[in-house]
């Protein structure tokens, strides 16, 4: 599991551990990923901390090889690592602003699928999950580079699910809405400082933000046999945000 040092990654690592998985937690943040493994172990499960960059082909290849060699195989891969990128207006961005976002958010999932699927095909199947975003479904939920890469993740999941036909390997994406994580923390902090915490999540039918564990629960489902017929999908977990076009609350048109 990549991006496991905090937020959705940490919550998912713990939930997978609670379900009996041996979790290899990977992140560039050494202190964060060690804390995640401590919490996995506190829950009575087994976790292994690894420091690495999800956009490095060598790192991903070595991690998958380690799982197969030392832990008997790889049943699920959660490519969760992501960055938000620059917040400047589109016309002020440079190619360099795009580069790191593309490397982590899109090349990272490509590498995870490439190497995890090789191991899974040999074992007769497995589940690969990628974190996309509602920002990849349509405009209005994130900066341009971030949104474009998340749209790319959705396409990547769809195309690779079909390229892996008849292998037993399933590939799906989760599209979180507004979730309180390190990446989104400034939004929550500003709202609370302005006394507008009650407006957080006001655009979705549930009228609230989500928590990392609510994404983790979907990841656990997609990794399980309960999702054995779910493949090539981008599942929005957003309180219903993506179910509607923009409307004035209380009006039909």
Residue frames as qw, qx, qy, qz and C-alpha x, y, z in Angstrom:
[[0.000, 0.890, 0.457, 0.000, 0.00, 0.00, 0.00],
 [0.442, 0.229, -0.003, 0.867, 1.47, 3.33, -1.04],
 [0.159, -0.529, -0.036, -0.833, 0.82, 6.69, 0.57],
 [0.669, -0.414, -0.618, -0.008, 0.41, 4.93, 3.92],
 [0.374, 0.082, -0.462, 0.800, 1.87, 7.56, 6.24],
 [0.150, 0.214, 0.401, -0.878, -1.36, 9.43, 6.95],
 [0.490, 0.237, -0.098, -0.833, -4.97, 10.07, 6.01],
 [0.874, 0.192, -0.109, -0.434, -6.66, 7.57, 3.71],
 [0.621, 0.406, -0.663, 0.099, -3.52, 5.44, 3.45],
 [0.026, -0.287, 0.779, -0.556, -3.09, 5.10, 7.20],
 [0.662, 0.002, 0.356, -0.659, -6.77, 4.37, 7.79],
 [0.853, 0.299, -0.290, -0.313, -6.73, 1.77, 5.01],
 [0.412, 0.410, -0.777, 0.243, -3.55, 0.11, 6.26],
 [0.277, -0.182, 0.715, -0.616, -5.12, -0.31, 9.68],
 [0.778, 0.153, 0.164, -0.587, -8.41, -1.63, 8.25],
 [0.750, 0.371, -0.530, -0.138, -6.60, -4.15, 6.04],
 [0.172, 0.342, -0.824, 0.417, -4.66, -5.28, 9.09],
 [0.520, -0.066, 0.521, -0.674, -7.89, -5.69, 11.05],
 [0.858, 0.266, -0.077, -0.433, -9.13, -7.97, 8.27],
 [0.907, -0.214, 0.347, 0.107, -6.09, -10.21, 8.70],
 [0.699, 0.671, -0.083, 0.233, -3.82, -8.92, 5.96],
 [0.663, -0.369, 0.073, 0.647, -0.08, -8.62, 6.32],
 [0.263, 0.946, 0.189, 0.002, 0.29, -4.97, 5.33],
 [0.611, -0.027, 0.106, 0.784, 3.37, -3.51, 3.68],
 [0.011, 0.941, 0.280, -0.189, 2.98, 0.22, 4.31],
 [0.616, 0.147, 0.214, 0.743, 4.99, 2.43, 1.95],
 [0.045, 0.977, 0.210, 0.015, 5.59, 6.18, 2.00],
 [0.504, 0.562, -0.222, 0.618, 8.33, 8.77, 1.58],
 [0.335, -0.702, 0.248, -0.577, 7.53, 9.97, 5.12],
 [0.496, 0.157, -0.815, 0.255, 9.54, 7.64, 7.34],
 [0.110, -0.051, 0.649, -0.751, 8.16, 8.86, 10.66],
 [0.627, 0.084, 0.031, -0.774, 4.60, 8.74, 9.34],
 [0.769, 0.139, -0.556, -0.285, 4.82, 5.24, 7.92],
 [0.332, 0.128, -0.827, 0.435, 6.44, 3.95, 11.11],
 [0.336, -0.003, 0.463, -0.820, 3.56, 5.45, 13.10],
 [0.741, 0.112, -0.266, -0.607, 1.10, 3.71, 10.79],
 [0.653, 0.128, -0.745, 0.035, 2.75, 0.35, 11.38],
 [0.039, 0.108, -0.723, 0.681, 2.73, 0.99, 15.13],
 [0.558, 0.056, 0.225, -0.797, -1.02, 1.48, 14.94],
 [0.757, 0.155, -0.528, -0.352, -1.45, -1.66, 12.83],
 [0.469, 0.129, -0.812, 0.322, 0.45, -3.64, 15.44],
 [0.203, -0.073, 0.544, -0.811, -1.54, -2.03, 18.26],
 [0.730, 0.084, -0.047, -0.677, -4.63, -3.44, 16.57],
 [0.751, -0.188, 0.624, -0.110, -3.09, -6.92, 16.80],
 [0.824, 0.555, 0.113, -0.023, -2.14, -7.15, 13.14],
 [0.724, -0.214, 0.314, 0.576, 1.10, -7.41, 11.18],
 [0.356, 0.932, 0.056, -0.051, 2.58, -4.41, 9.41],
 [0.736, -0.084, 0.189, 0.644, 5.88, -3.78, 7.65],
 [0.068, 0.929, 0.032, -0.363, 7.12, -0.22, 7.14],
 [0.687, 0.147, 0.356, 0.616, 9.01, 0.64, 3.98],
 [0.007, 0.777, -0.016, -0.629, 10.28, 4.06, 2.95],
 [0.430, 0.074, 0.671, 0.599, 9.99, 4.62, -0.78],
 [0.253, 0.392, -0.124, -0.876, 8.72, 6.79, -3.61],
 [0.655, 0.360, 0.628, -0.215, 5.62, 5.40, -5.34],
 [0.556, 0.789, -0.049, -0.254, 6.72, 7.03, -8.60],
 [0.060, -0.651, 0.737, 0.172, 10.05, 5.15, -8.67],
 [0.848, 0.213, -0.372, -0.311, 9.95, 2.10, -10.93],
 [0.452, 0.313, -0.776, 0.309, 12.82, 0.44, -9.09],
 [0.249, -0.189, 0.626, -0.714, 11.14, 0.98, -5.72],
 [0.775, 0.070, 0.102, -0.620, 7.78, -0.44, -6.81],
 [0.778, 0.295, -0.540, -0.125, 9.38, -3.43, -8.54],
 [0.286, 0.299, -0.788, 0.456, 11.46, -4.24, -5.47],
 [0.427, -0.136, 0.503, -0.739, 8.52, -3.90, -3.09],
 [0.861, 0.131, -0.107, -0.480, 6.34, -6.26, -5.11],
 [0.669, 0.333, -0.657, 0.102, 9.22, -8.73, -5.40],
 [0.007, -0.299, 0.731, -0.614, 9.72, -8.56, -1.62],
 [0.672, -0.055, 0.284, -0.681, 6.04, -9.33, -0.98],
 [0.888, 0.227, -0.298, -0.267, 6.13, -12.35, -3.26],
 [0.564, 0.391, -0.670, 0.284, 9.48, -13.63, -2.07],
 [0.113, 0.213, -0.714, 0.657, 9.16, -13.09, 1.69],
 [0.426, 0.062, 0.502, -0.750, 5.43, -13.14, 2.32],
 [0.408, 0.161, 0.898, 0.014, 4.24, -15.74, -0.14],
 [0.231, 0.513, 0.682, 0.468, 2.44, -13.54, -2.62],
 [0.062, 0.145, 0.085, -0.984, 0.49, -10.38, -3.25],
 [0.131, 0.507, 0.852, 0.005, -3.29, -10.54, -3.08],
 [0.083, 0.920, 0.382, 0.033, -4.12, -6.82, -3.08],
 [0.458, 0.026, 0.018, 0.888, -2.34, -3.63, -4.05],
 [0.011, -0.903, -0.409, 0.131, -3.65, -0.22, -3.01],
 [0.473, 0.233, 0.118, 0.842, -1.99, 2.54, -5.04],
 [0.207, -0.849, -0.473, 0.113, -3.03, 5.42, -2.82],
 [0.450, -0.383, 0.009, 0.807, -0.07, 7.84, -2.88],
 [0.279, 0.756, 0.428, 0.409, -0.97, 11.28, -4.18],
 [0.306, -0.279, -0.149, 0.898, -0.08, 14.96, -4.05],
 [0.220, 0.797, 0.467, -0.313, -2.23, 18.04, -4.50],
 [0.539, 0.350, 0.307, 0.702, 0.22, 20.14, -6.44],
 [0.153, -0.032, -0.049, 0.987, 0.29, 23.89, -7.02],
 [0.112, 0.662, 0.676, -0.303, -2.80, 25.99, -6.34],
 [0.033, -0.419, 0.187, 0.888, -1.94, 28.84, -8.71],
 [0.639, 0.558, 0.156, -0.505, -4.31, 29.74, -11.55],
 [0.879, 0.277, 0.358, 0.149, -3.97, 27.58, -14.66],
 [0.545, 0.797, -0.021, 0.259, -2.19, 30.23, -16.75],
 [0.174, -0.863, 0.438, -0.181, 0.44, 30.79, -14.05],
 [0.889, -0.257, 0.378, 0.033, 1.47, 27.13, -13.93],
 [0.197, 0.679, -0.651, -0.276, 4.66, 25.81, -15.51],
 [0.802, 0.187, -0.546, -0.151, 5.58, 22.39, -16.85],
 [0.280, 0.257, -0.781, 0.496, 7.56, 21.84, -13.66],
 [0.472, -0.139, 0.411, -0.767, 4.39, 22.41, -11.61],
 [0.862, 0.119, -0.161, -0.465, 2.77, 19.57, -13.53],
 [0.531, 0.418, -0.736, 0.026, 5.69, 17.15, -13.49],
 [0.022, -0.205, 0.856, -0.474, 5.68, 15.99, -9.86],
 [0.639, 0.108, 0.350, -0.676, 1.88, 15.72, -9.79],
 [0.797, 0.351, -0.349, -0.346, 1.94, 13.50, -12.86],
 [0.352, 0.398, -0.826, 0.192, 4.79, 11.39, -11.46],
 [0.167, -0.083, 0.815, -0.548, 3.07, 10.59, -8.17],
 [0.574, 0.229, 0.380, -0.688, -0.61, 10.68, -9.09],
 [0.804, 0.441, -0.083, -0.389, -0.52, 8.93, -12.46],
 [0.518, 0.501, -0.692, 0.043, 2.83, 7.23, -13.05],
 [0.249, -0.321, 0.786, -0.467, 2.68, 5.83, -9.50],
 [0.769, 0.135, 0.424, -0.460, -0.59, 3.94, -10.13],
 [0.742, 0.532, -0.349, -0.211, 0.71, 2.79, -13.54],
 [0.249, 0.496, -0.803, 0.216, 3.75, 1.24, -11.86],
 [0.478, -0.155, 0.697, -0.512, 1.63, -0.33, -9.14],
 [0.846, 0.308, 0.156, -0.406, -0.63, -1.96, -11.73],
 [0.590, 0.600, -0.532, -0.094, 2.28, -3.02, -13.93],
 [0.196, 0.411, -0.846, 0.278, 4.22, -4.87, -11.25],
 [0.510, -0.070, 0.649, -0.560, 1.38, -6.04, -9.01],
 [0.829, 0.318, 0.011, -0.460, -0.49, -7.54, -11.96],
 [0.511, 0.486, -0.709, -0.028, 2.57, -9.54, -13.00],
 [0.053, -0.227, 0.877, -0.421, 2.72, -11.19, -9.59],
 [0.594, 0.137, 0.465, -0.642, -1.05, -11.64, -9.40],
 [0.737, 0.392, -0.338, -0.435, -1.34, -13.23, -12.85],
 [0.385, 0.347, -0.849, 0.105, 1.13, -15.91, -11.85],
 [0.142, -0.027, 0.821, -0.553, -0.92, -16.58, -8.71],
 [0.003, -0.413, -0.885, -0.214, -4.22, -16.73, -10.57],
 [0.121, -0.779, -0.440, -0.429, -5.66, -13.34, -9.63],
 [0.385, -0.308, -0.395, 0.775, -5.82, -10.45, -7.24],
 [0.031, 0.902, 0.428, 0.053, -7.22, -6.98, -6.68],
 [0.424, 0.044, -0.010, 0.905, -5.60, -3.64, -7.52],
 [0.079, -0.877, -0.465, 0.090, -7.14, -0.46, -6.18],
 [0.409, 0.226, 0.033, 0.884, -6.14, 3.07, -7.13],
 [0.069, -0.691, -0.434, 0.574, -7.10, 6.32, -5.46],
 [0.244, 0.489, 0.406, 0.732, -8.58, 8.68, -8.02],
 [0.026, -0.298, -0.382, 0.874, -10.91, 11.54, -7.02],
 [0.325, 0.749, 0.555, -0.161, -14.22, 13.19, -7.80],
 [0.009, 0.784, -0.233, -0.575, -11.91, 15.83, -9.29],
 [0.183, -0.227, 0.817, 0.497, -11.20, 13.30, -12.03],
 [0.305, 0.496, 0.813, -0.002, -14.88, 12.98, -12.88],
 [0.212, 0.820, 0.369, 0.383, -15.59, 16.63, -13.67],
 [0.289, 0.460, -0.192, 0.818, -14.38, 20.16, -13.01],
 [0.393, -0.698, -0.052, -0.596, -14.73, 21.97, -9.71],
 [0.859, -0.504, -0.078, -0.046, -13.11, 19.69, -7.16],
 [0.749, -0.429, 0.193, 0.467, -9.41, 20.44, -7.45],
 [0.026, -0.733, 0.367, 0.572, -6.57, 22.25, -9.22],
 [0.710, 0.555, -0.240, -0.361, -6.08, 21.54, -12.92],
 [0.321, 0.480, -0.816, 0.006, -2.97, 19.30, -12.72],
 [0.315, -0.100, 0.841, -0.428, -4.46, 17.30, -9.85],
 [0.699, 0.345, 0.317, -0.541, -7.80, 16.91, -11.63],
 [0.624, 0.565, -0.441, -0.311, -6.18, 15.91, -14.90],
 [0.155, 0.379, -0.905, 0.118, -4.05, 13.22, -13.26],
 [0.438, 0.054, 0.759, -0.480, -7.03, 11.81, -11.38],
 [0.744, 0.465, 0.013, -0.481, -8.99, 11.64, -14.64],
 [0.443, 0.546, -0.702, -0.114, -5.98, 9.79, -16.00],
 [0.201, -0.215, 0.900, -0.320, -6.15, 7.30, -13.12],
 [0.685, 0.278, 0.437, -0.513, -9.78, 6.53, -13.97],
 [0.701, 0.575, -0.295, -0.303, -8.84, 5.90, -17.61],
 [0.160, 0.509, -0.840, 0.097, -5.84, 3.84, -16.52],
 [0.455, -0.052, 0.786, -0.414, -8.05, 1.62, -14.38],
 [0.756, 0.427, 0.211, -0.449, -10.54, 1.12, -17.21],
 [0.599, 0.626, -0.462, -0.190, -7.94, 0.32, -19.86],
 [0.077, 0.445, -0.875, 0.174, -5.80, -1.98, -17.72],
 [0.627, 0.020, 0.628, -0.460, -8.83, -3.87, -16.40],
 [0.819, 0.483, 0.041, -0.307, -9.56, -4.78, -20.01],
 [0.440, 0.648, -0.622, 0.005, -5.93, -5.53, -20.87],
 [0.137, -0.323, 0.877, -0.327, -5.88, -7.94, -17.92],
 [0.803, 0.034, -0.065, -0.591, -8.96, -9.80, -19.17],
 [0.950, 0.038, -0.287, -0.113, -9.10, -13.49, -18.26],
 [0.431, 0.423, -0.634, 0.484, -6.23, -13.21, -15.76],
 [0.590, -0.533, -0.584, 0.163, -8.30, -13.03, -12.58],
 [0.351, -0.179, -0.228, 0.891, -6.82, -9.61, -11.79],
 [0.008, 0.851, 0.510, 0.124, -9.34, -6.88, -11.06],
 [0.352, 0.021, -0.074, 0.933, -8.50, -3.17, -11.24],
 [0.128, -0.820, -0.533, -0.167, -10.74, -0.49, -9.72],
 [0.234, 0.314, -0.195, 0.899, -10.55, 3.10, -8.56],
 [0.246, -0.696, -0.589, 0.330, -12.02, 4.93, -5.60],
 [0.174, 0.547, 0.153, 0.804, -13.02, 8.57, -6.14],
 [0.312, -0.487, -0.582, 0.571, -13.11, 10.27, -2.74],
 [0.009, 0.878, 0.281, 0.388, -15.00, 13.48, -2.23],
 [0.040, -0.761, 0.331, -0.556, -14.09, 15.94, 0.52],
 [0.863, -0.305, -0.363, 0.172, -12.18, 13.91, 3.13],
 [0.277, -0.922, 0.245, -0.117, -10.30, 15.41, 6.04],
 [0.916, 0.012, -0.018, 0.400, -6.66, 14.46, 5.44],
 [0.485, -0.486, 0.109, 0.718, -3.31, 16.21, 5.50],
 [0.302, 0.226, 0.514, 0.771, -3.86, 17.31, 1.89],
 [0.142, -0.674, -0.500, -0.525, -7.20, 18.96, 2.61],
 [0.465, -0.493, -0.518, 0.522, -6.44, 20.15, 6.15],
 [0.149, -0.078, -0.004, 0.986, -6.00, 23.82, 5.14],
 [0.311, -0.380, -0.522, -0.697, -9.61, 23.86, 3.86],
 [0.582, -0.552, -0.597, 0.020, -10.90, 22.57, 7.18],
 [0.469, -0.313, -0.316, 0.763, -8.64, 24.86, 9.22],
 [0.019, 0.120, 0.178, 0.976, -9.77, 27.96, 7.31],
 [0.440, -0.478, -0.561, -0.514, -13.44, 27.05, 7.68],
 [0.607, -0.522, -0.538, 0.264, -13.09, 26.48, 11.40],
 [0.373, -0.179, -0.165, 0.895, -11.08, 29.66, 11.92],
 [0.140, -0.171, -0.265, -0.939, -13.81, 31.64, 10.15],
 [0.399, 0.117, 0.618, -0.667, -16.57, 30.00, 12.17],
 [0.656, 0.322, -0.252, -0.634, -17.92, 28.26, 9.08],
 [0.150, -0.233, 0.961, -0.011, -17.30, 24.64, 10.02],
 [0.556, 0.339, 0.638, -0.412, -21.02, 23.96, 9.57],
 [0.579, 0.670, -0.114, -0.449, -20.63, 24.69, 5.85],
 [0.085, -0.455, 0.856, 0.231, -18.03, 21.97, 5.27],
 [0.150, 0.114, 0.968, 0.163, -19.53, 19.46, 2.83],
 [0.369, 0.438, 0.383, -0.725, -22.59, 21.63, 2.21],
 [0.426, 0.415, -0.446, -0.669, -22.66, 20.79, -1.51],
 [0.302, 0.044, -0.934, -0.186, -23.34, 17.06, -1.06],
 [0.603, -0.429, -0.429, -0.518, -26.66, 15.52, 0.05],
 [0.711, -0.352, -0.534, 0.291, -25.17, 14.22, 3.31],
 [0.117, -0.928, 0.002, -0.355, -24.09, 17.79, 4.18],
 [0.627, -0.706, 0.314, 0.099, -20.78, 16.73, 5.68],
 [0.282, 0.668, -0.682, -0.101, -17.22, 15.79, 4.88],
 [0.952, -0.030, -0.294, -0.075, -16.07, 12.20, 4.89],
 [0.526, -0.706, 0.475, -0.007, -13.50, 10.49, 7.07],
 [0.197, 0.552, -0.781, -0.214, -10.51, 8.45, 5.90],
 [0.340, -0.058, 0.923, -0.170, -11.97, 5.25, 7.31],
 [0.654, 0.493, 0.357, -0.448, -15.01, 5.62, 5.05],
 [0.529, 0.661, -0.461, -0.266, -12.67, 5.37, 2.07],
 [0.076, -0.419, 0.899, -0.103, -10.73, 2.56, 3.74],
 [0.618, 0.135, 0.675, -0.380, -13.92, 0.51, 4.10],
 [0.733, 0.599, 0.000, -0.322, -14.50, 0.69, 0.34],
 [0.281, 0.657, -0.697, -0.068, -10.89, -0.28, -0.35],
 [0.346, -0.215, 0.882, -0.238, -11.27, -3.34, 1.88],
 [0.731, 0.380, 0.418, -0.383, -14.46, -4.27, 0.02],
 [0.614, 0.695, -0.278, -0.251, -12.78, -3.95, -3.39],
 [0.093, 0.561, -0.821, 0.046, -9.90, -6.12, -2.23],
 [0.500, -0.095, 0.784, -0.356, -12.21, -8.84, -0.96],
 [0.096, 0.141, 0.928, 0.332, -14.06, -11.68, -2.64],
 [0.213, 0.642, 0.596, -0.433, -17.28, -9.77, -1.93],
 [0.275, 0.765, -0.126, -0.568, -16.25, -7.56, -4.88],
 [0.566, -0.126, 0.739, 0.345, -15.40, -10.49, -7.15],
 [0.444, 0.570, 0.609, 0.327, -17.57, -9.13, -10.00],
 [0.009, 0.973, 0.073, -0.218, -16.50, -5.48, -9.65],
 [0.682, -0.103, 0.363, 0.627, -13.89, -4.57, -12.24],
 [0.338, 0.311, 0.371, 0.807, -12.80, -1.50, -14.21],
 [0.187, -0.832, -0.488, -0.186, -14.92, 0.83, -12.08],
 [0.203, 0.286, -0.276, 0.895, -14.43, 4.30, -10.61],
 [0.405, -0.614, -0.678, 0.014, -16.51, 4.31, -7.44],
 [0.016, -0.594, 0.110, -0.797, -17.37, 7.72, -6.02],
 [0.525, -0.489, -0.611, 0.334, -17.36, 7.90, -2.23],
 [0.206, 0.213, 0.009, 0.955, -18.40, 11.50, -1.85],
 [0.123, 0.357, 0.588, -0.715, -21.64, 11.81, 0.08],
 [0.423, 0.659, 0.622, -0.013, -23.49, 12.10, -3.20],
 [0.075, -0.687, 0.144, 0.709, -21.60, 15.16, -4.48],
 [0.047, -0.263, 0.702, 0.660, -21.06, 13.78, -7.99],
 [0.242, 0.416, 0.876, 0.012, -24.69, 12.69, -8.35],
 [0.169, 0.855, 0.438, -0.222, -25.87, 16.18, -9.24],
 [0.407, 0.531, 0.151, 0.728, -25.24, 19.11, -11.53],
 [0.158, -0.046, -0.354, 0.921, -24.84, 22.49, -9.79],
 [0.227, -0.662, -0.621, -0.351, -28.17, 23.65, -8.37],
 [0.167, -0.456, 0.283, -0.827, -29.48, 26.35, -6.04],
 [0.101, -0.119, -0.923, 0.351, -30.49, 24.51, -2.85],
 [0.260, 0.436, 0.609, -0.610, -34.26, 24.27, -2.55],
 [0.493, 0.576, -0.102, -0.644, -34.90, 24.93, -6.22],
 [0.833, 0.194, 0.515, 0.061, -35.52, 22.42, -9.02],
 [0.639, 0.530, 0.281, 0.481, -34.10, 24.65, -11.74]]
